[in-house]
Amino acid sequence: MIQAPERLEAPARPVAAARWRWAAAAVSLAAACYAPFQLVPFHVFQLTMVLVYAVALLGLNLLVGHAGQISLGHGAFFAAGAYTAAVTMERWALPYPLTLPIAAAVAFLLGLALGVPAMRLRGLYLALVTLAIAIFLVPLLKRFEDVTGGSMGLTLAKPAPPAWSGLAEDQWLYFLALAVALAAFALARGLLRSRVGRALHAIRDDEIAAEVMGVRPAWYKTLAFAWSAMFAGAAGCLYTWVIGFVSPDSFPATLSITLLAGLVVGGLGALAGPVLGALFVMFVPSISQDVNDAAPGVIFGLLIIVVMYVAPTGLAGLIQTIFRRFRKVR
């Protein structure tokens, strides 16, 4: 009789946690929709770039956090999506909404093509191969000057807000990025809840055991590589819309390393990790720049060390730990 209340309360805990998550998501969405009307254009631009990086990190999280593969070349897929959008808008005069699925499809195919040979490698060897992709991208873009504009890059008009919206250009770009980010997170969440997500988690936890259970590791890791590249390509398209300019120097090899560092700081495998990582990638160098011109790299590196020491599972894991302790206190 004494244990009966405990049995009745146990199922209620996941329900309560789910309600808290939905409430937090609703408050966050309301704040995201309210923010661009209260901030100056530059800060709206910064938040827009946070959404762009969050979409890119969402794809990287799918590969690194859920499939357990290391990639140092996602800046290349980001650039592929950006240049695809720029070329289709500037050279082919396509309407900007059509450039998003095209950029995502091109990045998906590139990820699939590169994923087949790359997935035969593991660990540091895979990291070196993907890093090589990011390194040779810049000279490759400069070589095809007739298409990419070479070192001068391509300049194009930003998407203009429709008259009926009553929004300024920076606000319209922000809401475009927010809509794409929400769709990307919904797609990633659905993917991870499907058979594909369960297979990726099984491969990450124990590849040999997953193969014994009938999972094909090579196929699912290649698919994860392609899906991850697709999200990066969509983020690159958003980047082109927001910036209105692309050049090879906009996508150095350090971009891939920065994206991976941001994801680790945000939290590998956590759905909120890409958002927290994007905030870290966007604002830490900006704030550090105000301190000293030589400070961004130093402060960025030191903060990564501090976060990894204080929160080995990233900022998302730290927030979850605090929330669990709060529930126990209550």
C-alpha positions in Angstrom: 0.0 0.0 0.0 2.9 2.4 0.7 4.5 1.8 -2.7 1.3 2.4 -4.7 1.6 6.2 -4.8 5.2 5.9 -6.1 4.0 3.6 -8.9 1.3 6.1 -9.8 3.7 9.1 -9.8 6.4 7.4 -11.9 4.6 7.7 -15.3 3.8 11.3 -14.5 7.4 12.4 -14.5 8.0 12.0 -18.2 4.7 13.7 -18.9 5.7 16.7 -16.7 9.1 16.9 -18.3 7.5 16.9 -21.8 5.1 19.7 -20.7 8.1 21.7 -19.5 9.9 21.2 -22.8 6.8 22.2 -24.9 6.3 25.2 -22.6 10.0 26.3 -23.0 9.7 25.8 -26.8 6.6 27.9 -27.0 8.1 30.7 -24.9 11.3 30.6 -27.0 9.3 30.8 -30.3 7.3 33.7 -28.9 10.5 35.5 -27.9 12.0 34.8 -31.3 9.0 36.3 -33.1 9.0 39.3 -30.8 12.7 40.1 -30.9 13.2 41.6 -34.4 10.6 44.3 -33.6 12.5 45.5 -30.5 16.1 45.3 -31.7 18.2 47.6 -34.0 18.9 46.2 -37.5 22.5 45.1 -36.7 21.3 43.0 -33.8 18.5 41.5 -35.9 21.2 40.6 -38.5 23.2 38.9 -35.7 20.2 36.8 -34.7 19.6 35.9 -38.3 23.1 34.6 -38.6 22.6 32.6 -35.4 19.7 30.9 -37.2 21.8 30.3 -40.2 24.6 28.7 -38.2 22.0 26.7 -36.2 20.8 25.0 -39.4 24.4 24.1 -40.4 25.1 22.8 -36.9 21.9 20.8 -36.9 23.2 18.8 -39.9 26.6 18.4 -38.3 25.0 17.2 -35.1 23.2 14.5 -37.1 26.5 13.2 -38.3 28.8 13.7 -35.3 26.4 13.6 -32.4 24.0 10.9 -33.5 26.0 8.8 -36.0 29.3 9.2 -34.1 31.4 10.2 -37.2 33.9 13.1 -37.2 33.7 15.7 -40.0 36.0 18.7 -40.4 34.7 19.5 -43.9 31.2 20.8 -43.4 32.3 24.3 -44.3 32.6 22.9 -47.9 29.0 21.9 -48.0 28.0 25.2 -46.5 29.9 26.9 -49.3 28.4 24.6 -51.9 24.9 25.6 -50.8 25.8 29.3 -50.8 27.4 29.3 -54.3 24.5 27.2 -55.7 22.0 29.8 -54.5 24.2 32.7 -55.7 24.8 31.2 -59.2 21.1 30.3 -59.7 20.0 33.7 -58.6 22.7 35.7 -60.4 23.3 33.7 -63.5 20.0 32.0 -64.0 17.8 34.6 -62.5 15.7 32.1 -60.6 13.4 33.4 -57.8 15.1 33.1 -54.5 12.6 30.6 -52.9 13.5 28.0 -55.6 17.2 28.3 -54.7 16.7 26.7 -51.3 15.6 23.2 -52.4 18.2 23.3 -55.3 21.0 24.2 -52.9 19.9 21.5 -50.4 19.7 18.9 -53.2 23.1 19.8 -54.6 24.7 19.5 -51.1 22.9 16.2 -50.5 24.3 14.7 -53.7 27.8 16.0 -52.9 27.5 14.5 -49.4 26.3 11.2 -50.8 29.1 11.1 -53.4 31.8 12.0 -50.8 30.2 9.9 -48.1 30.6 6.6 -50.0 34.4 6.6 -50.1 34.7 8.5 -46.8 32.7 6.0 -44.8 35.3 3.4 -45.4 37.4 5.3 -43.0 37.1 5.9 -39.3 38.2 8.3 -36.6 41.1 10.5 -37.4 41.4 9.2 -41.0 37.9 10.3 -41.7 38.6 13.7 -40.1 41.6 14.2 -42.3 39.8 13.4 -45.5 36.9 15.7 -44.7 39.4 18.5 -43.7 41.1 18.0 -47.1 37.8 18.7 -48.8 37.5 22.0 -46.9 41.1 23.0 -47.7 41.0 22.5 -51.5 37.6 24.2 -51.8 38.9 27.8 -51.8 41.4 27.4 -54.7 38.7 25.3 -56.6 36.2 28.2 -56.4 38.8 30.7 -57.5 39.7 28.6 -60.6 36.2 28.5 -62.1 36.0 32.3 -62.5 33.3 32.3 -65.2 30.9 30.6 -62.8 31.9 31.6 -59.3 33.3 35.0 -60.0 36.8 34.0 -58.9 38.4 35.9 -56.1 36.0 38.8 -56.6 33.0 36.6 -55.8 29.4 37.3 -56.7 27.2 40.2 -55.5 23.5 39.8 -55.7 20.3 41.5 -54.5 18.9 40.4 -51.1 15.3 39.1 -51.1 13.0 42.1 -50.7 10.1 42.0 -48.3 6.6 41.9 -49.9 4.6 45.1 -49.6 1.8 43.3 -47.7 4.2 42.3 -44.9 5.1 45.8 -43.7 8.5 44.5 -42.6 11.9 46.0 -43.1 14.5 44.1 -45.1 16.4 42.8 -42.0 13.2 41.7 -40.4 12.0 39.9 -43.5 15.4 38.0 -43.8 15.2 37.1 -40.1 11.7 35.6 -40.5 12.8 33.7 -43.6 15.7 32.2 -41.7 13.4 31.5 -38.7 10.9 29.6 -41.0 13.7 27.5 -42.6 15.3 26.8 -39.2 11.9 25.6 -37.7 11.3 23.4 -40.7 14.9 22.0 -40.4 14.5 21.2 -36.7 11.1 19.5 -37.3 12.6 17.4 -40.1 15.6 16.5 -38.0 13.4 15.6 -35.0 11.2 13.4 -37.2 14.2 11.8 -38.8 15.8 10.9 -35.4 12.5 9.4 -34.2 12.3 7.2 -37.3 14.0 3.9 -38.1 16.9 5.8 -39.5 17.5 7.6 -36.2 17.4 4.4 -34.2 19.9 2.8 -36.6 22.3 5.7 -36.3 22.2 5.5 -32.5 22.8 1.8 -32.6 25.8 2.3 -34.9 27.1 5.1 -32.7 26.8 3.0 -29.5 28.2 -0.3 -30.9 28.7 -0.7 -34.6 29.4 -4.5 -34.4 26.3 -5.2 -32.3 24.2 -3.1 -34.7 25.5 -5.1 -37.7 24.7 -8.3 -35.9 21.1 -7.0 -35.4 20.7 -6.4 -39.2 21.7 -2.8 -39.5 23.9 -1.9 -42.4 26.5 0.5 -41.0 28.0 1.6 -44.3 24.6 2.5 -45.8 23.3 4.4 -42.8 26.6 6.3 -42.2 26.6 7.3 -45.9 23.0 8.4 -45.6 23.8 10.4 -42.4 26.7 12.1 -44.3 24.3 13.1 -47.1 21.5 14.3 -44.8 24.1 16.3 -42.8 25.4 17.9 -46.0 21.9 18.8 -47.0 21.3 20.8 -43.9 24.6 22.6 -44.4 23.7 23.4 -48.0 20.4 24.9 -46.9 22.3 27.0 -44.3 24.6 28.1 -47.1 21.6 29.2 -49.1 20.3 31.2 -46.2 23.8 32.8 -45.8 23.6 34.0 -49.4 20.2 35.5 -48.9 21.3 37.3 -45.8 24.7 38.6 -46.9 24.0 39.1 -50.5 27.6 38.3 -51.4 29.8 35.2 -51.7 33.5 34.8 -52.3 36.0 32.0 -51.7 37.5 33.8 -48.8 34.1 33.7 -47.0 34.5 29.9 -46.5 38.1 29.2 -45.2 39.0 25.8 -43.8 38.7 27.3 -40.3 35.0 27.6 -40.8 34.6 23.8 -40.6 36.7 23.7 -37.4 34.6 26.6 -35.9 31.4 24.8 -36.7 32.6 21.6 -35.0 33.8 23.5 -32.0 30.5 25.3 -31.7 28.6 22.0 -31.8 30.8 20.5 -29.1 30.3 23.5 -26.9 26.5 23.5 -27.5 26.1 19.8 -26.8 26.6 16.8 -29.0 23.4 14.8 -29.6 21.1 17.4 -28.0 18.4 19.0 -30.0 19.2 22.4 -28.4 22.9 21.9 -29.0 23.0 23.5 -32.4 21.2 26.7 -31.2 23.5 27.1 -28.2 26.5 26.4 -30.4 25.3 28.9 -33.0 25.0 31.6 -30.2 28.5 30.7 -29.1 30.0 30.9 -32.6 28.2 34.2 -33.4 28.6 36.2 -30.3 31.8 35.1 -28.6 34.1 36.4 -31.4 32.0 39.6 -31.8 32.2 40.4 -28.1 35.9 39.5 -28.0 36.5 41.8 -30.9 35.3 44.7 -28.8 37.8 43.8 -26.1 40.9 43.7 -28.3 41.5 43.1 -32.0 43.7 40.2 -31.2 41.4 38.7 -28.6 38.7 36.8 -30.5 40.8 33.7 -31.2 42.3 33.6 -27.7 39.0 34.1 -25.9 37.3 31.6 -28.2 39.8 28.9 -27.4 39.9 29.6 -23.7 36.1 29.5 -23.5 36.0 26.1 -25.2 38.5 24.8 -22.6 36.4 26.3 -19.7 33.1 24.9 -21.1 34.6 21.4 -21.6 35.9 21.5 -18.1 32.7 22.7 -16.4 30.3 21.0 -18.8 31.8 18.0 -20.6 28.4 17.3 -22.3 28.2 20.9 -23.5 25.9 23.7 -22.6 22.8 21.7 -23.4 23.9 19.0 -21.0 24.6 21.6 -18.3 21.1 23.0 -18.6 19.6 19.6 -18.4 21.6 18.8 -15.2 20.5 22.1 -13.6 16.9 21.3 -14.5 17.0 17.8 -13.1 18.4 19.2 -9.8 15.7 21.8 -9.7 13.1 19.1 -10.1 14.6 17.1 -7.3 14.6 20.1 -5.0 10.9 20.6 -5.7 
